[in-house]
Amino acid sequence: MNDANGAPVTARRTVAEHWKTWTAKKPGEKNLHVVVAGIVAAAIYFVAIAPLAGKQIDKIRYDMEKQKTREKISNKQQGKTPPPPLAFGGKNLKDAAKELEALRAQLDETRAAVQSLNAAFVPLEDTLAMNALKTGLTSLAEAGDMEVLAVEHIYARPDDKDRPPTPQLIAEAARSNPFQRPLLLMRARASYGGLMQFLFGLAELPYVASPVWSDITVGVERHPETKQPVRQWLEVTIRFAV
């Protein structure tokens, strides 16, 4: 049905309706949403935990050096080993050394995970790869019977909206958002089945395109006389961290 200006009427789904739709999904569909959202969450976790682990290792190493110095001085003066300092939480040097090695191992694992994750994203300076990813998103959507209205970059400055995506603009955009990755905005019209086929197909793209935000409304066209629904579709807006 059209409004007074001739535009299609859209009805925003309520929270209860979204929850009902979610609970009706198959387990595989729910898992997909969790996986794609978890990719970016994992990236943030690993990038945040690595520097913290490094600082903790440096602190333990510093405290161990101070403890060794204290023990040498104390042994010379009193001929006995002093009690462990509070910096080790009551642990002796042997236990503190084991904790240090465990932290080093954790840091190595975290760095390897970050490197693996970064390799799955499109290189910031590779504009050809970025264009290939955008083409892949469009082709994947159209294969699922979606009508793609736009695939746009989200820049750090709104005034740059119409500028071509140079490596400098992409890098600035990545630094300006919490995900520390470039963001793409897709607007499309789709059926429910077409949207789900698109989401499942994201894993097949050559680079990661992880949905980090979405807005879905239901468009309804009604018969002018009977007011019965003639056609329905989903108005889909998705932001991807790429």
RAKA-V615926 format. One record per residue. N is the residue number from 1. PSI is psi in radians with two decimals (NA if undefined). NEAR is the number of other ideal C-beta (glycine too) atoms within 10 Angstrom. Layout:
# RAKA-V615926
<<N PSI NEAR> <N PSI NEAR>>
This chain:
# RAKA-V615926
<<1 2.52 13> <2 2.68 11> <3 -2.94 9> <4 -0.43 5> <5 0.05 5> <6 0.14 6> <7 2.57 8> <8 2.50 14> <9 2.31 12> <10 2.50 13> <11 2.08 11> <12 2.33 10> <13 2.45 14> <14 2.94 9> <15 -0.71 7> <16 -0.69 8> <17 -0.70 12> <18 -0.74 11> <19 -0.70 11> <20 -0.73 11> <21 -0.70 12> <22 -0.81 11> <23 -0.39 8> <24 -0.18 8> <25 2.69 13> <26 2.71 9> <27 -0.66 7> <28 -0.63 9> <29 -0.72 13> <30 -0.74 12> <31 -0.62 12> <32 -0.83 17> <33 -0.70 14> <34 -0.72 9> <35 -0.87 12> <36 -0.64 20> <37 -0.55 14> <38 -0.40 13> <39 -0.89 19> <40 -0.67 21> <41 -0.70 13> <42 -0.67 14> <43 -0.79 22> <44 -0.73 14> <45 -0.86 15> <46 -0.70 19> <47 -0.58 15> <48 -0.65 11> <49 -0.51 15> <50 -0.92 17> <51 -0.58 11> <52 -0.75 11> <53 -0.68 18> <54 -0.72 15> <55 -0.66 10> <56 -0.68 15> <57 -0.78 18> <58 -0.70 10> <59 -0.79 13> <60 -0.71 18> <61 -0.74 15> <62 -0.77 11> <63 -0.64 17> <64 -0.70 18> <65 -0.71 10> <66 -0.70 12> <67 -0.71 18> <68 -0.73 11> <69 -0.74 10> <70 -0.71 13> <71 -0.72 15> <72 -0.80 10> <73 -0.76 11> <74 -0.68 14> <75 -0.65 12> <76 -0.67 8> <77 -0.66 9> <78 -0.23 9> <79 0.38 7> <80 2.85 8> <81 2.24 12> <82 2.81 13> <83 2.69 8> <84 2.50 16> <85 2.82 15> <86 -0.37 8> <87 -0.45 15> <88 0.11 16> <89 0.58 10> <90 0.05 10> <91 2.65 14> <92 3.09 12> <93 -0.61 15> <94 -0.81 8> <95 -0.66 13> <96 -0.66 20> <97 -0.68 14> <98 -0.70 11> <99 -0.67 17> <100 -0.77 17> <101 -0.67 11> <102 -0.69 11> <103 -0.67 17> <104 -0.74 15> <105 -0.71 10> <106 -0.71 15> <107 -0.71 18> <108 -0.75 11> <109 -0.70 13> <110 -0.76 20> <111 -0.72 14> <112 -0.70 11> <113 -0.70 16> <114 -0.76 17> <115 -0.73 10> <116 -0.71 10> <117 -0.75 17> <118 -0.61 14> <119 -0.37 10> <120 -0.24 12> <121 2.73 21> <122 2.37 23> <123 2.36 14> <124 -0.60 18> <125 -0.10 12> <126 1.59 14> <127 -0.54 15> <128 -0.73 9> <129 -0.65 16> <130 -0.75 21> <131 -0.65 12> <132 -0.66 15> <133 -0.76 23> <134 -0.70 20> <135 -0.69 11> <136 -0.71 17> <137 -0.76 23> <138 -0.81 16> <139 -0.71 13> <140 -0.73 20> <141 -0.79 24> <142 -0.53 14> <143 -0.44 12> <144 0.36 19> <145 0.66 14> <146 2.53 22> <147 1.85 13> <148 2.12 18> <149 -0.56 13> <150 2.56 10> <151 1.90 18> <152 2.66 15> <153 2.55 19> <154 1.88 16> <155 2.94 19> <156 -0.57 15> <157 2.19 11> <158 -0.51 7> <159 -0.33 8> <160 0.12 16> <161 -0.71 10> <162 0.08 7> <163 2.60 11> <164 2.64 8> <165 1.57 18> <166 2.76 12> <167 -0.62 13> <168 -0.79 10> <169 -0.68 17> <170 -0.75 24> <171 -0.73 14> <172 -0.71 15> <173 -0.68 21> <174 -0.67 18> <175 -0.31 12> <176 0.03 13> <177 2.80 15> <178 -0.39 9> <179 -0.24 18> <180 0.54 13> <181 2.70 24> <182 2.63 25> <183 2.35 20> <184 2.49 21> <185 2.15 14> <186 2.30 23> <187 2.29 15> <188 2.88 24> <189 2.42 17> <190 2.81 21> <191 2.92 14> <192 -0.79 13> <193 -0.69 10> <194 -0.67 21> <195 -0.76 21> <196 -0.68 17> <197 -0.68 17> <198 -0.81 23> <199 -0.73 18> <200 -0.58 15> <201 -0.20 16> <202 -0.56 19> <203 -0.30 12> <204 -0.11 8> <205 2.68 17> <206 -0.41 11> <207 2.82 16> <208 2.32 22> <209 1.65 23> <210 2.11 22> <211 2.23 17> <212 -0.14 19> <213 2.54 12> <214 2.72 14> <215 2.19 11> <216 2.17 16> <217 2.76 13> <218 2.12 15> <219 2.37 14> <220 2.23 14> <221 2.19 14> <222 2.71 16> <223 2.34 11> <224 -0.42 9> <225 -0.88 6> <226 -0.29 8> <227 0.23 9> <228 2.56 8> <229 2.26 11> <230 -0.65 12> <231 2.47 10> <232 2.65 13> <233 2.95 20> <234 2.23 18> <235 1.97 17> <236 2.27 22> <237 2.14 15> <238 2.37 22> <239 2.34 18> <240 2.39 27> <241 2.18 24> <242 NA 25>>
